[in-house]
Amino acid sequence: MTPAHPTSHCTVGPITIGTDHELVVIAGPCVLEEDAVQTAICDRLQAVCGELKVPWIFKGSFDKANRTSLTSPRGPGMEAGLDRLSTIRDRYDVPITTDVHEPTQAQAVAKVVDLLQVPAFLCRQTDLLAACGDTGRPVNIKKGQFLSPAEMQFAADKAMQAGAGGLMLTERGTFFGYHRLVNDFVGLGDMAELGWPICFDVTHSTQLPGGGSGQSAGRPERAGLLARAAAAAGADAIFLELHPDPAHAASDAATVQSLDAAETIIRESVAIKRALAA
């Protein structure tokens, strides 16, 4: 069961999530692409987060194992992807996170990244959670659209009992019929009461899963609304996927934000979080 006094914070590199009233930004492309894409994203994040004096973590997936179509781009693969992540970490002096889909990937990924991310559709996979925890790295577990907030206690238990160096839980919407996600902010509060820092996945929450022609559709224009609501609800971090040319993003083109839109979302969310703490 969950420890009697769960750790209310999660340390990722030099960043501690959940110990004060500062919002942490986790952002990057859905899937790693050519270097020019990552450079444009990181330059903008470095500029806006540096100006606002808020910590940020780069996120990029080396593989997307849950694409709608067999022919959809999945990313550069683990070896090339970890090389790109390592370069970004060194160049920008920023912590890195990425998805882990299989237990056999965990140890190799943990040698490069600061935070292991368990995708929502795999959040009940015992072997994967245990393998991630066994690395000693902190683990971010995304709540499956099919789980209640309270059930995330058991996912947290698996990772922590295996030795995870910290934990964060991420909300990304709950299924409401077909092709529709809704965000339950009462549930966000309930999940926060489990005692771990809470991240709100802004862009994936706007998805309409399978709602396109062989791909997910989305409502990207609602990302700012959801981010503001999450900041007001007390989220410790927000998760954004962005791209310099969203229409041509290799993955999640229907929901990734432009660099300008993402900057607006970050500025507004940070302002709300700080206003509540004043």
VEXKOLTOR-46179 format. One record per residue: residue in three letters; residue number from 1; x, y, z of N, C-alpha, C, O in turn. Coordinates in steps of 0.2 Angstrom, whole numbers, plus 5000, padded with zeros to 4 digits. Example, Ala and Ser with C-alpha at 12.3 -4.5 7.8 and 13.67 -1.06 7.14 Angstrom:
<dovos>
DOVO/ALA/1/5066/4972/5039/5062/4978/5039/5066/4984/5039/5071/4983/5042 $
DOVO/SER/2/5064/4989/5035/5068/4995/5036/5064/5000/5039/5067/5006/5040 $
</dovos>
This chain:
<dovos>
DOVO/MET/1/5004/4994/5000/5000/5000/5000/5004/5006/5000/5010/5006/5001 $
DOVO/THR/2/5001/5012/4998/5005/5018/4999/5008/5019/5005/5005/5018/5010 $
DOVO/PRO/3/5014/5022/5006/5017/5023/5012/5013/5028/5016/5009/5032/5014 $
DOVO/ALA/4/5013/5028/5023/5009/5032/5027/5011/5039/5026/5006/5043/5027 $
DOVO/HIS/5/5017/5041/5024/5019/5048/5023/5022/5048/5016/5028/5048/5016 $
DOVO/PRO/6/5018/5048/5011/5022/5048/5004/5026/5054/5004/5025/5060/5007 $
DOVO/THR/7/5031/5054/4999/5035/5060/4998/5032/5065/4994/5029/5063/4989 $
DOVO/SER/8/5031/5071/4997/5027/5076/4993/5030/5079/4988/5028/5084/4985 $
DOVO/HIS/9/5037/5077/4986/5040/5081/4981/5044/5075/4977/5045/5070/4979 $
DOVO/CYS/10/5046/5078/4971/5050/5073/4967/5056/5077/4964/5055/5082/4961 $
DOVO/THR/11/5062/5075/4965/5068/5078/4963/5070/5075/4956/5072/5069/4956 $
DOVO/VAL/12/5071/5080/4951/5073/5078/4945/5079/5082/4943/5078/5088/4941 $
DOVO/GLY/13/5085/5079/4943/5091/5083/4942/5091/5088/4947/5090/5087/4953 $
DOVO/PRO/14/5092/5095/4945/5092/5100/4950/5085/5103/4952/5085/5107/4956 $
DOVO/ILE/15/5080/5100/4949/5073/5103/4950/5069/5099/4955/5069/5092/4955 $
DOVO/THR/16/5066/5102/4960/5062/5098/4965/5055/5100/4963/5053/5106/4964 $
DOVO/ILE/17/5051/5096/4962/5044/5097/4960/5039/5096/4966/5040/5090/4969 $
DOVO/GLY/18/5035/5100/4968/5030/5099/4973/5032/5102/4980/5028/5101/4984 $
DOVO/THR/19/5038/5105/4981/5040/5108/4987/5038/5115/4989/5038/5117/4994 $
DOVO/ASP/20/5036/5119/4983/5034/5126/4984/5029/5127/4980/5025/5123/4977 $
DOVO/HIS/21/5028/5134/4978/5022/5136/4974/5024/5137/4967/5020/5140/4963 $
DOVO/GLU/22/5030/5135/4965/5032/5136/4958/5030/5131/4953/5030/5125/4955 $
DOVO/LEU/23/5028/5133/4948/5025/5128/4942/5032/5126/4938/5036/5130/4937 $
DOVO/VAL/24/5032/5119/4937/5037/5116/4933/5034/5115/4926/5029/5112/4926 $
DOVO/VAL/25/5038/5117/4921/5036/5115/4914/5040/5109/4911/5046/5109/4911 $
DOVO/ILE/26/5036/5104/4909/5039/5099/4905/5036/5099/4898/5030/5099/4897 $
DOVO/ALA/27/5041/5100/4894/5039/5101/4887/5044/5099/4882/5050/5098/4883 $
DOVO/GLY/28/5041/5098/4875/5045/5096/4870/5041/5093/4864/5035/5094/4865 $
DOVO/PRO/29/5044/5090/4859/5040/5087/4854/5037/5081/4856/5039/5078/4861 $
DOVO/CYS/30/5032/5079/4853/5029/5072/4854/5034/5067/4853/5035/5063/4858 $
DOVO/VAL/31/5037/5067/4847/5042/5062/4846/5048/5065/4843/5048/5071/4840 $
DOVO/LEU/32/5054/5063/4845/5060/5066/4843/5061/5066/4835/5059/5061/4832 $
DOVO/GLU/33/5062/5072/4832/5063/5073/4825/5070/5075/4823/5075/5074/4827 $
DOVO/GLU/34/5071/5079/4818/5078/5081/4816/5080/5086/4821/5076/5089/4824 $
DOVO/ASP/35/5086/5087/4821/5089/5092/4826/5086/5099/4826/5086/5102/4831 $
DOVO/ALA/36/5085/5101/4820/5082/5108/4819/5076/5109/4823/5074/5114/4826 $
DOVO/VAL/37/5071/5104/4824/5065/5104/4827/5067/5105/4835/5064/5109/4838 $
DOVO/GLN/38/5071/5101/4837/5072/5101/4845/5076/5108/4846/5074/5110/4852 $
DOVO/THR/39/5080/5110/4842/5084/5116/4843/5079/5122/4844/5079/5126/4848 $
DOVO/ALA/40/5074/5123/4839/5069/5128/4839/5065/5128/4846/5064/5133/4849 $
DOVO/ILE/41/5063/5122/4848/5059/5121/4854/5063/5123/4860/5061/5127/4864 $
DOVO/CYS/42/5069/5120/4860/5073/5121/4866/5075/5129/4867/5075/5131/4873 $
DOVO/ASP/43/5077/5132/4861/5078/5139/4862/5073/5143/4864/5074/5148/4869 $
DOVO/ARG/44/5067/5142/4862/5061/5145/4865/5059/5144/4872/5058/5148/4876 $
DOVO/LEU/45/5060/5138/4874/5058/5136/4881/5064/5139/4885/5062/5141/4891 $
DOVO/GLN/46/5070/5139/4883/5075/5142/4887/5074/5149/4888/5076/5152/4894 $
DOVO/ALA/47/5072/5152/4883/5071/5160/4883/5065/5161/4888/5066/5166/4892 $
DOVO/VAL/48/5059/5158/4887/5054/5160/4891/5054/5158/4898/5052/5162/4903 $
DOVO/CYS/49/5056/5152/4899/5057/5149/4906/5063/5153/4910/5062/5154/4916 $
DOVO/GLY/50/5068/5155/4906/5073/5159/4909/5071/5166/4911/5072/5168/4917 $
DOVO/GLU/51/5067/5169/4907/5064/5175/4909/5060/5175/4915/5060/5179/4919 $
DOVO/LEU/52/5055/5170/4915/5051/5169/4920/5054/5166/4927/5051/5166/4932 $
DOVO/LYS/53/5060/5163/4926/5063/5160/4931/5059/5154/4934/5058/5153/4940 $
DOVO/VAL/54/5057/5150/4929/5053/5144/4931/5057/5138/4928/5060/5139/4923 $
DOVO/PRO/55/5058/5133/4932/5062/5127/4930/5058/5123/4924/5052/5123/4924 $
DOVO/TRP/56/5062/5120/4920/5059/5116/4914/5063/5110/4913/5069/5109/4914 $
DOVO/ILE/57/5059/5105/4910/5062/5098/4909/5060/5097/4902/5054/5098/4900 $
DOVO/PHE/58/5065/5095/4898/5064/5093/4891/5061/5086/4890/5063/5081/4893 $
DOVO/LYS/59/5056/5085/4886/5053/5079/4885/5053/5077/4877/5051/5082/4873 $
DOVO/GLY/60/5055/5072/4876/5055/5069/4869/5055/5062/4869/5059/5059/4872 $
DOVO/SER/61/5051/5059/4865/5050/5051/4864/5055/5049/4859/5054/5051/4853 $
DOVO/PHE/62/5059/5043/4860/5062/5040/4855/5058/5035/4851/5060/5033/4846 $
DOVO/ASP/63/5053/5033/4854/5048/5028/4851/5041/5030/4854/5040/5030/4860 $
DOVO/LYS/64/5036/5030/4849/5029/5030/4851/5026/5024/4849/5024/5022/4843 $
DOVO/ALA/65/5025/5019/4854/5023/5013/4853/5015/5012/4852/5013/5006/4852 $
DOVO/ASN/66/5012/5018/4853/5004/5017/4853/5001/5021/4847/4996/5024/4848 $
DOVO/ARG/67/5005/5022/4842/5002/5025/4836/4996/5022/4833/4995/5015/4834 $
DOVO/THR/68/4991/5025/4830/4985/5022/4828/4986/5018/4822/4983/5013/4821 $
DOVO/SER/69/4991/5020/4817/4992/5016/4811/4999/5013/4812/5004/5015/4815 $
DOVO/LEU/70/5000/5007/4808/5006/5004/4808/5011/5008/4804/5017/5007/4805 $
DOVO/THR/71/5009/5012/4800/5013/5016/4795/5015/5023/4798/5019/5027/4795 $
DOVO/SER/72/5012/5024/4804/5013/5031/4807/5021/5031/4810/5023/5026/4812 $
DOVO/PRO/73/5024/5037/4809/5031/5038/4811/5031/5037/4819/5027/5039/4823 $
DOVO/ARG/74/5036/5033/4821/5037/5031/4828/5043/5034/4832/5043/5034/4838 $
DOVO/GLY/75/5048/5037/4828/5053/5040/4831/5060/5037/4829/5060/5032/4825 $
DOVO/PRO/76/5065/5039/4831/5072/5037/4829/5074/5030/4832/5079/5028/4830 $
DOVO/GLY/77/5071/5028/4837/5073/5022/4840/5077/5023/4846/5079/5029/4847 $
DOVO/MET/78/5078/5018/4851/5081/5020/4857/5088/5022/4857/5090/5027/4860 $
DOVO/GLU/79/5093/5019/4853/5100/5021/4853/5101/5028/4850/5104/5032/4853 $
DOVO/ALA/80/5098/5029/4844/5098/5036/4841/5095/5041/4845/5097/5047/4846 $
DOVO/GLY/81/5089/5039/4848/5085/5044/4852/5089/5046/4859/5089/5052/4860 $
DOVO/LEU/82/5092/5041/4862/5096/5043/4868/5102/5047/4866/5103/5051/4871 $
DOVO/ASP/83/5105/5046/4861/5110/5051/4859/5108/5058/4858/5111/5062/4860 $
DOVO/ARG/84/5102/5059/4855/5099/5065/4854/5097/5068/4861/5098/5074/4862 $
DOVO/LEU/85/5094/5064/4865/5092/5067/4872/5098/5069/4876/5098/5074/4879 $
DOVO/SER/86/5104/5065/4875/5110/5067/4879/5113/5073/4876/5115/5077/4880 $
DOVO/THR/87/5113/5074/4870/5115/5080/4867/5111/5087/4870/5114/5092/4871 $
DOVO/ILE/88/5105/5086/4870/5100/5091/4872/5102/5093/4879/5102/5099/4882 $
DOVO/ARG/89/5102/5087/4883/5104/5088/4890/5110/5092/4892/5110/5097/4896 $
DOVO/ASP/90/5115/5091/4888/5122/5094/4889/5122/5101/4886/5124/5106/4889 $
DOVO/ARG/91/5119/5102/4880/5119/5109/4877/5115/5114/4881/5117/5119/4881 $
DOVO/TYR/92/5109/5112/4884/5105/5116/4887/5105/5116/4895/5102/5120/4898 $
DOVO/ASP/93/5109/5111/4897/5110/5110/4904/5103/5110/4907/5101/5113/4912 $
DOVO/VAL/94/5099/5105/4905/5092/5104/4907/5090/5097/4908/5093/5093/4904 $
DOVO/PRO/95/5086/5095/4913/5084/5088/4914/5080/5086/4908/5077/5089/4905 $
DOVO/ILE/96/5080/5079/4907/5077/5076/4902/5072/5070/4904/5074/5067/4909 $
DOVO/THR/97/5067/5070/4901/5062/5064/4902/5060/5061/4895/5060/5064/4890 $
DOVO/THR/98/5059/5055/4895/5056/5051/4889/5052/5045/4891/5052/5043/4897 $
DOVO/ASP/99/5048/5042/4887/5044/5037/4888/5048/5030/4888/5053/5030/4885 $
DOVO/VAL/100/5046/5026/4893/5049/5019/4893/5043/5014/4891/5038/5014/4895 $
DOVO/HIS/101/5043/5010/4886/5038/5006/4884/5039/4998/4887/5034/4995/4887 $
DOVO/GLU/102/5045/4996/4887/5046/4989/4889/5051/4989/4895/5055/4993/4896 $
DOVO/PRO/103/5050/4984/4899/5055/4983/4905/5062/4983/4903/5066/4985/4907 $
DOVO/THR/104/5064/4980/4897/5071/4979/4895/5074/4986/4893/5080/4986/4893 $
DOVO/GLN/105/5070/4991/4892/5072/4998/4890/5075/5002/4896/5079/5006/4896 $
DOVO/ALA/106/5072/5000/4902/5072/5005/4908/5080/5006/4910/5081/5012/4911 $
DOVO/GLN/107/5084/5001/4911/5091/5002/4913/5095/5007/4908/5098/5011/4910 $
DOVO/ALA/108/5094/5005/4902/5098/5009/4897/5095/5016/4897/5099/5021/4896 $
DOVO/VAL/109/5089/5017/4897/5086/5024/4897/5088/5028/4903/5090/5034/4903 $
DOVO/ALA/110/5088/5025/4909/5090/5028/4915/5097/5031/4916/5098/5035/4919 $
DOVO/LYS/111/5101/5028/4911/5108/5030/4911/5109/5037/4908/5114/5041/4909 $
DOVO/VAL/112/5103/5039/4904/5104/5045/4900/5099/5051/4903/5101/5056/4904 $
DOVO/VAL/113/5093/5048/4905/5088/5053/4907/5087/5054/4914/5089/5050/4918 $
DOVO/ASP/114/5084/5059/4916/5083/5061/4924/5076/5058/4926/5076/5058/4932 $
DOVO/LEU/115/5072/5057/4922/5065/5056/4924/5062/5051/4919/5062/5052/4913 $
DOVO/LEU/116/5060/5045/4921/5057/5040/4917/5049/5041/4917/5046/5042/4922 $
DOVO/GLN/117/5047/5041/4911/5039/5042/4910/5036/5035/4908/5038/5032/4903 $
DOVO/VAL/118/5031/5033/4912/5027/5027/4910/5021/5030/4906/5017/5033/4909 $
DOVO/PRO/119/5019/5028/4900/5014/5030/4896/5007/5028/4900/5007/5023/4903 $
DOVO/ALA/120/5002/5032/4898/4995/5031/4902/4993/5024/4900/4990/5020/4905 $
DOVO/PHE/121/4993/5021/4894/4990/5015/4892/4994/5009/4895/4992/5003/4895 $
DOVO/LEU/122/5000/5010/4899/5004/5005/4902/5005/5006/4909/5009/5003/4912 $
DOVO/CYS/123/5001/5010/4912/5001/5012/4919/5000/5006/4924/5001/5007/4930 $
DOVO/ARG/124/4997/5001/4921/4995/4995/4926/5000/4989/4925/5000/4984/4928 $
DOVO/GLN/125/5005/4990/4920/5010/4985/4919/5015/4984/4924/5020/4988/4925 $
DOVO/THR/126/5014/4979/4928/5018/4978/4934/5026/4977/4932/5030/4980/4936 $
DOVO/ASP/127/5027/4973/4927/5034/4972/4925/5038/4979/4923/5043/4980/4925 $
DOVO/LEU/128/5034/4983/4920/5037/4990/4917/5038/4994/4923/5043/4997/4924 $
DOVO/LEU/129/5033/4995/4928/5033/4999/4934/5039/4997/4938/5043/5001/4941 $
DOVO/ALA/130/5040/4990/4939/5045/4988/4943/5052/4989/4940/5056/4991/4944 $
DOVO/ALA/131/5052/4988/4934/5059/4989/4930/5061/4997/4931/5067/4998/4932 $
DOVO/CYS/132/5056/5001/4930/5057/5008/4930/5059/5010/4937/5064/5014/4938 $
DOVO/GLY/133/5056/5008/4942/5058/5009/4949/5064/5006/4951/5068/5009/4955 $
DOVO/ASP/134/5066/5000/4948/5072/4997/4950/5078/5001/4948/5084/5000/4950 $
DOVO/THR/135/5078/5006/4943/5083/5010/4941/5085/5015/4946/5091/5017/4946 $
DOVO/GLY/136/5081/5016/4951/5083/5021/4956/5081/5028/4954/5082/5033/4958 $
DOVO/ARG/137/5079/5029/4947/5077/5036/4945/5070/5037/4947/5066/5033/4949 $
DOVO/PRO/138/5068/5044/4947/5061/5046/4948/5057/5044/4942/5060/5043/4937 $
DOVO/VAL/139/5051/5042/4944/5046/5040/4939/5040/5044/4938/5037/5045/4943 $
DOVO/ASN/140/5038/5046/4932/5032/5049/4931/5027/5044/4928/5028/5042/4923 $
DOVO/ILE/141/5022/5043/4932/5017/5038/4929/5011/5042/4927/5007/5046/4931 $
DOVO/LYS/142/5009/5041/4920/5003/5045/4918/4997/5040/4919/4997/5034/4918 $
DOVO/LYS/143/4992/5043/4922/4986/5040/4923/4982/5038/4917/4980/5041/4913 $
DOVO/GLY/144/4981/5031/4917/4977/5028/4911/4970/5031/4911/4967/5033/4916 $
DOVO/GLN/145/4967/5032/4905/4961/5035/4904/4955/5031/4907/4949/5033/4908 $
DOVO/PHE/146/4957/5025/4908/4952/5020/4911/4953/5019/4918/4949/5014/4921 $
DOVO/LEU/147/4957/5023/4922/4957/5022/4929/4954/5028/4933/4954/5033/4930 $
DOVO/SER/148/4952/5026/4939/4950/5031/4944/4956/5034/4947/4961/5031/4947 $
DOVO/PRO/149/4956/5040/4949/4962/5043/4953/4964/5039/4958/4970/5038/4959 $
DOVO/ALA/150/4960/5036/4962/4962/5032/4968/4966/5026/4966/4970/5024/4970 $
DOVO/GLU/151/4964/5023/4960/4968/5017/4958/4975/5018/4956/4979/5014/4956 $
DOVO/MET/152/4977/5025/4956/4984/5026/4954/4988/5025/4960/4995/5025/4960 $
DOVO/GLN/153/4985/5024/4966/4989/5022/4972/4993/5015/4971/4999/5015/4973 $
DOVO/PHE/154/4990/5011/4967/4993/5004/4966/4999/5005/4961/5004/5001/4962 $
DOVO/ALA/155/4998/5009/4956/5004/5010/4951/5009/5013/4955/5015/5011/4954 $
DOVO/ALA/156/5008/5018/4959/5013/5021/4963/5017/5016/4968/5023/5016/4969 $
DOVO/ASP/157/5013/5012/4971/5016/5007/4976/5021/5003/4972/5026/5001/4975 $
DOVO/LYS/158/5019/5001/4966/5024/4996/4962/5030/4999/4961/5035/4996/4962 $
DOVO/ALA/159/5030/5005/4958/5036/5009/4957/5040/5010/4963/5047/5009/4963 $
DOVO/MET/160/5037/5013/4968/5041/5015/4974/5044/5008/4978/5049/5009/4980 $
DOVO/GLN/161/5040/5003/4978/5042/4997/4982/5048/4994/4978/5052/4990/4981 $
DOVO/ALA/162/5048/4995/4971/5054/4993/4967/5060/4997/4968/5066/4995/4966 $
DOVO/GLY/163/5060/5003/4971/5066/5007/4972/5066/5014/4969/5071/5016/4968 $
DOVO/ALA/164/5060/5016/4966/5060/5022/4962/5063/5028/4967/5062/5028/4973 $
DOVO/GLY/165/5067/5032/4964/5070/5038/4967/5065/5044/4968/5068/5049/4970 $
DOVO/GLY/166/5059/5043/4967/5054/5048/4968/5048/5047/4963/5049/5042/4959 $
DOVO/LEU/167/5043/5050/4964/5037/5049/4960/5033/5055/4958/5033/5060/4962 $
DOVO/MET/168/5030/5055/4952/5025/5060/4950/5019/5057/4947/5021/5052/4943 $
DOVO/LEU/169/5013/5059/4948/5008/5056/4944/5005/5062/4939/5004/5067/4941 $
DOVO/THR/170/5003/5059/4933/5001/5064/4928/4994/5063/4926/4992/5057/4925 $
DOVO/GLU/171/4989/5068/4926/4983/5067/4923/4982/5069/4916/4985/5074/4914 $
DOVO/ARG/172/4979/5065/4912/4978/5067/4905/4971/5066/4902/4971/5065/4896 $
DOVO/GLY/173/4966/5066/4906/4960/5065/4904/4957/5058/4905/4961/5053/4906 $
DOVO/THR/174/4950/5058/4905/4947/5051/4906/4942/5050/4900/4939/5055/4898 $
DOVO/PHE/175/4941/5044/4898/4937/5042/4892/4930/5044/4894/4927/5043/4899 $
DOVO/PHE/176/4927/5047/4889/4919/5049/4890/4916/5047/4883/4916/5051/4878 $
DOVO/GLY/177/4914/5040/4883/4912/5038/4876/4918/5037/4872/4923/5036/4874 $
DOVO/TYR/178/4916/5037/4865/4921/5036/4860/4924/5042/4858/4920/5047/4857 $
DOVO/HIS/179/4931/5043/4856/4934/5049/4853/4933/5055/4858/4933/5060/4855 $
DOVO/ARG/180/4933/5054/4864/4932/5060/4868/4935/5059/4875/4935/5054/4878 $
DOVO/LEU/181/4939/5064/4877/4942/5064/4884/4939/5070/4888/4938/5075/4885 $
DOVO/VAL/182/4938/5069/4894/4936/5074/4899/4941/5075/4904/4944/5070/4906 $
DOVO/ASN/183/4942/5081/4907/4946/5082/4913/4942/5083/4919/4938/5087/4919 $
DOVO/ASP/184/4943/5079/4924/4939/5079/4930/4944/5082/4936/4948/5079/4938 $
DOVO/PHE/185/4943/5089/4937/4947/5092/4942/4946/5090/4949/4950/5092/4953 $
DOVO/VAL/186/4940/5088/4950/4939/5085/4957/4943/5079/4958/4946/5078/4963 $
DOVO/GLY/187/4944/5075/4952/4948/5069/4952/4956/5071/4953/4960/5067/4956 $
DOVO/LEU/188/4957/5077/4950/4964/5079/4950/4966/5080/4958/4971/5079/4960 $
DOVO/GLY/189/4961/5083/4961/4962/5084/4969/4962/5078/4972/4966/5077/4977 $
DOVO/ASP/190/4958/5073/4970/4958/5067/4974/4965/5063/4973/4968/5060/4977 $
DOVO/MET/191/4968/5064/4967/4974/5060/4965/4980/5064/4969/4985/5061/4971 $
DOVO/ALA/192/4979/5070/4970/4984/5074/4974/4985/5072/4981/4990/5072/4984 $
DOVO/GLU/193/4979/5070/4983/4978/5068/4990/4982/5061/4992/4983/5059/4997 $
DOVO/LEU/194/4984/5058/4986/4988/5052/4987/4995/5054/4990/4998/5049/4993 $
DOVO/GLY/195/4997/5060/4989/5003/5062/4992/5009/5064/4988/5014/5065/4990 $
DOVO/TRP/196/5008/5063/4981/5013/5064/4976/5012/5070/4972/5006/5072/4972 $
DOVO/PRO/197/5017/5073/4970/5017/5079/4965/5012/5077/4959/5012/5071/4957 $
DOVO/ILE/198/5008/5082/4957/5004/5080/4951/5006/5085/4945/5007/5091/4946 $
DOVO/CYS/199/5006/5082/4940/5007/5085/4933/5001/5085/4929/4997/5080/4929 $
DOVO/PHE/200/4999/5090/4926/4994/5090/4921/4996/5090/4914/4999/5095/4912 $
DOVO/ASP/201/4994/5085/4910/4996/5084/4903/4991/5088/4899/4985/5086/4897 $
DOVO/VAL/202/4993/5094/4897/4989/5099/4894/4987/5097/4887/4981/5096/4885 $
DOVO/THR/203/4992/5095/4883/4990/5094/4876/4987/5087/4874/4982/5087/4870 $
DOVO/HIS/204/4989/5082/4878/4985/5075/4877/4978/5076/4879/4974/5072/4877 $
DOVO/SER/205/4977/5080/4884/4970/5081/4887/4965/5084/4881/4959/5083/4882 $
DOVO/THR/206/4968/5087/4876/4964/5089/4871/4963/5084/4865/4960/5086/4860 $
DOVO/GLN/207/4965/5078/4866/4965/5073/4860/4958/5071/4860/4954/5071/4865 $
DOVO/LEU/208/4956/5069/4854/4950/5065/4852/4953/5058/4850/4953/5058/4844 $
DOVO/PRO/209/4954/5054/4854/4957/5047/4852/4954/5044/4847/4948/5042/4847 $
DOVO/GLY/210/4958/5042/4841/4955/5039/4835/4949/5043/4832/4946/5040/4827 $
DOVO/GLY/211/4949/5049/4833/4944/5053/4830/4945/5055/4823/4941/5058/4820 $
DOVO/GLY/212/4951/5054/4821/4953/5056/4814/4952/5050/4809/4950/5045/4811 $
DOVO/SER/213/4955/5051/4803/4955/5046/4798/4961/5042/4799/4966/5044/4796 $
DOVO/GLY/214/4961/5037/4804/4967/5033/4805/4972/5036/4810/4978/5034/4810 $
DOVO/GLN/215/4970/5041/4813/4974/5045/4818/4970/5048/4823/4964/5049/4822 $
DOVO/SER/216/4973/5051/4828/4969/5055/4833/4968/5062/4831/4972/5065/4828 $
DOVO/ALA/217/4962/5064/4833/4960/5071/4831/4961/5075/4838/4964/5072/4843 $
DOVO/GLY/218/4959/5081/4838/4960/5085/4844/4956/5092/4844/4954/5094/4839 $
DOVO/ARG/219/4957/5095/4850/4954/5102/4851/4960/5106/4853/4959/5108/4859 $
DOVO/PRO/220/4965/5108/4849/4971/5111/4852/4969/5118/4854/4973/5121/4859 $
DOVO/GLU/221/4964/5121/4852/4962/5128/4854/4960/5128/4862/4959/5134/4864 $
DOVO/ARG/222/4959/5122/4865/4957/5122/4872/4962/5121/4876/4961/5120/4882 $
DOVO/ALA/223/4968/5120/4874/4974/5119/4878/4975/5124/4883/4976/5123/4889 $
DOVO/GLY/224/4975/5131/4881/4976/5136/4886/4971/5136/4892/4972/5137/4897 $
DOVO/LEU/225/4965/5135/4890/4959/5134/4895/4961/5129/4900/4960/5130/4906 $
DOVO/LEU/226/4963/5123/4898/4964/5118/4902/4970/5119/4906/4970/5117/4912 $
DOVO/ALA/227/4975/5122/4903/4981/5124/4907/4980/5129/4913/4982/5128/4918 $
DOVO/ARG/228/4976/5134/4911/4974/5139/4917/4970/5135/4922/4971/5137/4928 $
DOVO/ALA/229/4966/5131/4920/4962/5127/4925/4966/5123/4930/4965/5123/4936 $
DOVO/ALA/230/4971/5120/4927/4975/5115/4930/4980/5119/4935/4981/5117/4941 $
DOVO/ALA/231/4982/5125/4933/4986/5129/4937/4982/5131/4943/4985/5132/4949 $
DOVO/ALA/232/4976/5133/4942/4972/5136/4947/4970/5130/4952/4969/5131/4958 $
DOVO/ALA/233/4970/5124/4949/4968/5118/4954/4974/5116/4958/4973/5111/4962 $
DOVO/GLY/234/4980/5119/4957/4985/5117/4961/4990/5112/4958/4994/5109/4962 $
DOVO/ALA/235/4990/5111/4951/4995/5106/4948/5002/5109/4950/5003/5115/4950 $
DOVO/ASP/236/5006/5104/4951/5013/5106/4952/5017/5107/4946/5023/5110/4946 $
DOVO/ALA/237/5015/5104/4940/5019/5104/4934/5013/5104/4928/5008/5101/4929 $
DOVO/ILE/238/5015/5107/4923/5011/5106/4917/5016/5103/4911/5022/5104/4911 $
DOVO/PHE/239/5012/5099/4907/5016/5095/4902/5013/5097/4895/5007/5097/4894 $
DOVO/LEU/240/5017/5100/4891/5015/5102/4884/5020/5099/4879/5026/5098/4879 $
DOVO/GLU/241/5016/5097/4873/5020/5096/4867/5019/5101/4862/5014/5104/4861 $
DOVO/LEU/242/5025/5103/4859/5025/5109/4855/5029/5108/4849/5033/5103/4849 $
DOVO/HIS/243/5029/5112/4844/5032/5111/4837/5033/5117/4834/5028/5121/4834 $
DOVO/PRO/244/5038/5118/4830/5039/5125/4826/5034/5125/4820/5032/5130/4818 $
DOVO/ASP/245/5031/5119/4818/5027/5119/4813/5022/5113/4814/5022/5108/4811 $
DOVO/PRO/246/5017/5115/4819/5012/5109/4821/5009/5105/4816/5008/5099/4816 $
DOVO/ALA/247/5007/5108/4810/5004/5104/4805/5008/5099/4802/5005/5094/4799 $
DOVO/HIS/248/5015/5099/4803/5019/5095/4800/5023/5091/4805/5028/5088/4804 $
DOVO/ALA/249/5020/5091/4811/5023/5087/4817/5023/5079/4815/5018/5077/4812 $
DOVO/ALA/250/5028/5076/4817/5028/5068/4815/5023/5065/4819/5021/5059/4817 $
DOVO/SER/251/5021/5067/4825/5016/5064/4829/5012/5069/4833/5014/5074/4835 $
DOVO/ASP/252/5005/5067/4834/5001/5072/4837/5000/5079/4834/4999/5084/4838 $
DOVO/ALA/253/5000/5079/4828/4999/5085/4824/4993/5089/4826/4992/5095/4825 $
DOVO/ALA/254/4988/5085/4828/4981/5088/4829/4981/5091/4836/4976/5095/4837 $
DOVO/THR/255/4986/5090/4840/4986/5093/4847/4992/5097/4849/4991/5101/4854 $
DOVO/VAL/256/4998/5096/4846/5004/5100/4848/5003/5107/4847/4999/5109/4842 $
DOVO/GLN/257/5006/5111/4851/5005/5118/4851/5011/5121/4847/5016/5119/4847 $
DOVO/SER/258/5009/5127/4844/5015/5131/4841/5019/5134/4846/5017/5134/4852 $
DOVO/LEU/259/5025/5136/4845/5029/5139/4849/5026/5145/4853/5027/5146/4859 $
DOVO/ASP/260/5023/5150/4849/5020/5155/4851/5014/5154/4856/5013/5157/4861 $
DOVO/ALA/261/5010/5149/4854/5004/5147/4858/5007/5144/4865/5004/5145/4870 $
DOVO/ALA/262/5012/5140/4864/5015/5137/4870/5018/5142/4875/5017/5141/4881 $
DOVO/GLU/263/5021/5147/4872/5024/5152/4877/5018/5156/4880/5019/5157/4886 $
DOVO/THR/264/5012/5157/4877/5007/5160/4880/5004/5156/4886/5002/5158/4891 $
DOVO/ILE/265/5003/5150/4885/5001/5145/4890/5005/5145/4896/5003/5145/4901 $
DOVO/ILE/266/5012/5145/4895/5017/5145/4900/5016/5151/4904/5016/5151/4910 $
DOVO/ARG/267/5016/5157/4901/5016/5163/4904/5009/5164/4909/5009/5166/4914 $
DOVO/GLU/268/5004/5162/4906/4997/5162/4909/4997/5158/4915/4994/5159/4920 $
DOVO/SER/269/4999/5151/4914/4999/5146/4919/5003/5148/4925/5001/5147/4931 $
DOVO/VAL/270/5009/5151/4924/5014/5153/4929/5011/5159/4933/5012/5159/4939 $
DOVO/ALA/271/5008/5163/4929/5005/5169/4933/4999/5167/4937/4999/5170/4943 $
DOVO/ILE/272/4995/5162/4935/4990/5160/4940/4993/5156/4946/4991/5158/4951 $
DOVO/LYS/273/4998/5152/4945/5001/5148/4950/5004/5153/4955/5003/5152/4961 $
DOVO/ARG/274/5007/5158/4953/5010/5163/4957/5005/5168/4961/5006/5169/4967 $
DOVO/ALA/275/5000/5169/4957/4994/5173/4961/4991/5170/4966/4990/5173/4972 $
DOVO/LEU/276/4990/5163/4966/4987/5159/4971/4992/5159/4977/4990/5158/4983 $
DOVO/ALA/277/4998/5159/4976/5003/5158/4981/5005/5165/4985/5008/5165/4990 $
DOVO/ALA/278/5002/5170/4982/5004/5177/4984/5000/5178/4991/5001/5184/4994 $
</dovos>
